[in-house]
Amino acid sequence: MSLLFPASTKMLTAIARNFPFLDFWSAPIDKITVTDTAVDIDFGFVIVTGLPSGFTIKKVETIMTCRAIKDTSGANNKINANNRAIRVMKAGGVWGVDDVVGIYLVQDSLFCAASAKEAGPVIIGWPDIRNEVDDNDIYHIMSDQTQRSDALVALGNGLELYDVQIGLRIFFS
């Protein structure tokens, strides 16, 4: 198993067949700019509500989607460091203490040709974050440089992500 695909497709299909799931989404953010300097990036929050009573959470995945990506640096652009993270934290927690990685972005991900605007990806994080996302609550989403030093950073000075949303997919029984 690789870092990017640690679980087999067969296993994930079995989970989806055996356990129902619900998706919860953040409000869309018009534009997020990733620069060549790592800084905190706020991805908003997700409200989880309406989980059935008596449920058991089997797995929680973080999902990021964006309609488009655009390079404004004038050169081919991409994530310029390995193991950059988008983190999830339950409301009331403390960044750097109570957050967990929901999505890892590796070196060269989110590639965009120089001065181009391209279709955006859907990225499903592989860490199971059910220890943090464990009930109906509000969950904050951030790429954290201040406390964790693993915020997103681009090769060029402007990698723009348009209509960004973060989702939490909760498998339960």
C-alpha positions as CSV (number, residue, x, y, z in Angstrom):
1,M,0.0,0.0,0.0
2,S,1.3,3.5,-0.9
3,L,0.9,6.6,1.1
4,L,-1.7,7.9,-1.3
5,F,-3.8,4.8,-1.5
6,P,-3.4,2.9,1.7
7,A,-6.7,1.1,1.5
8,S,-7.7,-1.3,-1.2
9,T,-10.6,-0.4,-3.5
10,K,-12.2,-3.8,-2.5
11,M,-12.0,-2.9,1.2
12,L,-13.6,0.6,0.6
13,T,-16.3,-0.9,-1.5
14,A,-17.1,-3.4,1.3
15,I,-17.3,-0.6,3.8
16,A,-19.7,1.4,1.6
17,R,-21.9,-1.7,1.0
18,N,-22.1,-2.7,4.7
19,F,-22.4,0.7,6.4
20,P,-24.6,3.6,5.4
21,F,-23.0,7.0,5.2
22,L,-23.9,10.7,5.4
23,D,-22.0,13.6,3.9
24,F,-21.9,17.0,5.5
25,W,-20.5,20.0,3.7
26,S,-19.0,23.4,4.4
27,A,-20.4,26.5,2.8
28,P,-18.5,27.2,-0.5
29,I,-15.5,29.6,-0.3
30,D,-15.3,31.7,-3.5
31,K,-11.5,31.7,-3.7
32,I,-8.6,30.4,-1.6
33,T,-5.1,31.5,-2.7
34,V,-2.1,29.3,-1.8
35,T,1.1,31.3,-2.0
36,D,4.8,30.5,-2.0
37,T,4.9,31.2,1.7
38,A,3.2,28.7,4.1
39,V,0.5,30.5,6.1
40,D,-2.7,29.5,7.9
41,I,-5.5,29.0,5.5
42,D,-9.1,28.8,6.8
43,F,-11.3,26.4,5.0
44,G,-14.4,27.2,7.1
45,F,-16.4,24.7,9.1
46,V,-18.7,21.8,8.7
47,I,-21.9,21.3,10.8
48,V,-22.6,17.7,11.5
49,T,-26.3,17.3,12.5
50,G,-28.9,14.6,12.2
51,L,-26.8,11.5,12.9
52,P,-29.1,8.7,14.0
53,S,-29.4,8.0,17.7
54,G,-27.6,4.9,18.9
55,F,-25.3,4.9,15.9
56,T,-21.7,3.7,15.9
57,I,-19.2,5.6,13.7
58,K,-17.2,3.1,11.6
59,K,-15.1,5.6,9.6
60,V,-14.9,9.3,8.8
61,E,-13.3,10.7,5.6
62,T,-12.5,14.3,4.8
63,I,-13.3,15.5,1.2
64,M,-12.2,18.6,-0.5
65,T,-13.6,19.8,-3.8
66,C,-12.9,22.9,-5.9
67,R,-14.5,23.9,-9.2
68,A,-11.2,25.2,-10.7
69,I,-7.6,25.9,-10.0
70,K,-5.7,28.8,-11.6
71,D,-2.0,29.8,-11.7
72,T,-1.3,33.5,-11.4
73,S,2.5,33.2,-11.0
74,G,3.2,32.8,-14.7
75,A,5.0,29.5,-14.2
76,N,3.9,25.9,-13.8
77,N,2.5,25.8,-10.3
78,K,1.8,23.1,-7.7
79,I,2.1,22.2,-4.0
80,N,5.8,22.7,-3.3
81,A,6.4,20.6,-0.2
82,N,5.6,17.1,0.9
83,N,2.9,16.1,3.5
84,R,1.1,19.4,3.5
85,A,-2.2,19.0,5.5
86,I,-5.7,20.1,5.8
87,R,-6.7,19.6,9.4
88,V,-10.0,19.1,11.2
89,M,-10.9,20.1,14.8
90,K,-14.0,19.9,16.8
91,A,-15.5,23.3,18.0
92,G,-14.0,24.3,21.4
93,G,-10.7,22.5,20.6
94,V,-7.2,24.1,20.4
95,W,-5.2,24.2,17.1
96,G,-2.0,22.3,17.5
97,V,-3.4,20.2,20.3
98,D,-6.9,18.9,19.4
99,D,-6.8,18.8,15.6
100,V,-6.1,15.9,13.2
101,V,-5.0,15.6,9.6
102,G,-8.0,15.0,7.3
103,I,-6.2,15.4,4.0
104,Y,-2.5,15.1,3.1
105,L,-1.4,16.9,-0.1
106,V,1.9,15.6,-1.4
107,Q,4.7,17.3,-3.3
108,D,3.6,18.3,-6.9
109,S,-0.2,17.8,-6.2
110,L,-2.7,20.4,-7.5
111,F,-0.5,20.9,-10.6
112,C,-1.6,23.8,-12.8
113,A,0.1,24.9,-16.1
114,A,1.6,28.4,-16.2
115,S,-1.1,31.1,-16.4
116,A,-3.8,28.4,-17.0
117,K,-7.2,27.8,-15.4
118,E,-8.0,24.1,-15.1
119,A,-10.8,22.0,-13.7
120,G,-10.4,21.4,-10.0
121,P,-10.1,18.1,-8.3
122,V,-12.0,16.2,-5.7
123,I,-9.7,14.9,-3.0
124,I,-10.7,12.2,-0.5
125,G,-8.4,12.0,2.5
126,W,-7.3,8.6,3.6
127,P,-6.8,9.2,7.4
128,D,-9.8,7.9,9.3
129,I,-10.6,10.8,11.6
130,R,-13.5,9.2,13.6
131,N,-11.6,9.9,16.9
132,E,-12.1,13.6,16.2
133,V,-15.4,13.6,14.3
134,D,-17.4,11.6,16.8
135,D,-20.8,13.2,17.1
136,N,-23.2,15.9,15.9
137,D,-21.1,19.1,16.3
138,I,-19.3,21.8,14.5
139,Y,-15.9,21.0,12.9
140,H,-13.4,23.6,11.9
141,I,-11.1,23.0,8.9
142,M,-7.7,24.7,8.4
143,S,-4.3,24.3,6.9
144,D,-2.2,25.3,9.9
145,Q,1.2,26.8,9.7
146,T,1.3,28.6,13.0
147,Q,0.9,25.5,15.3
148,R,1.7,22.5,13.0
149,S,4.0,23.9,10.4
150,D,2.4,21.8,7.6
151,A,0.2,24.4,5.8
152,L,-0.2,24.3,2.1
153,V,2.5,26.1,0.1
154,A,2.8,26.6,-3.7
155,L,5.8,26.7,-5.9
156,G,4.7,30.0,-7.5
157,N,3.2,32.9,-5.7
158,G,-0.4,32.3,-6.7
159,L,-2.3,29.0,-6.9
160,E,-5.9,29.9,-6.7
161,L,-8.6,27.4,-5.8
162,Y,-12.2,28.4,-6.7
163,D,-15.5,27.4,-5.1
164,V,-13.8,25.3,-2.5
165,Q,-15.9,23.1,-0.2
166,I,-14.9,20.6,2.5
167,G,-17.0,17.6,3.4
168,L,-17.0,15.0,6.1
169,R,-18.3,11.6,5.0
170,I,-19.4,9.6,8.1
171,F,-19.9,5.8,7.7
172,F,-22.0,4.4,10.6
173,S,-24.0,1.4,11.7
